[in-house]
Amino acid sequence: MNVSGEQHFLYHDFPDGDHRSSPDRDQWLANLRASGAAYLVTGHYDLPEFPIEDRWASGDSERFEPIVLDSGCRLYRVRIWPSDSAR
């Protein structure tokens, strides 16, 4: 899921091809919501730390319920969006 730019943006739609240079939490949430995702998986594998999406999810218990939290991978259930309680 794009952390900046529109949901439909492809790698070449980003300036310099860097799709992670200007992360925007609100845009990411909008993209995630539009996708209808039920789960979010984050991992860091060969990176020194988890990506910013993990920080955003772990700090938002209203929207994300941790299911699995281990040293290399984290799984969150995407809860019904607070503004969508009528869904």
Secondary structure, DSSP 8 states (H G I E B T S, - for coil): --SSS-TT--GGGSGGG-TTSS--HHHHHHHHHHHT-SEEEEE-TTSSS--HHHHHHHT-TTTEEEEEE-SSEEEEEE---GGGTT-
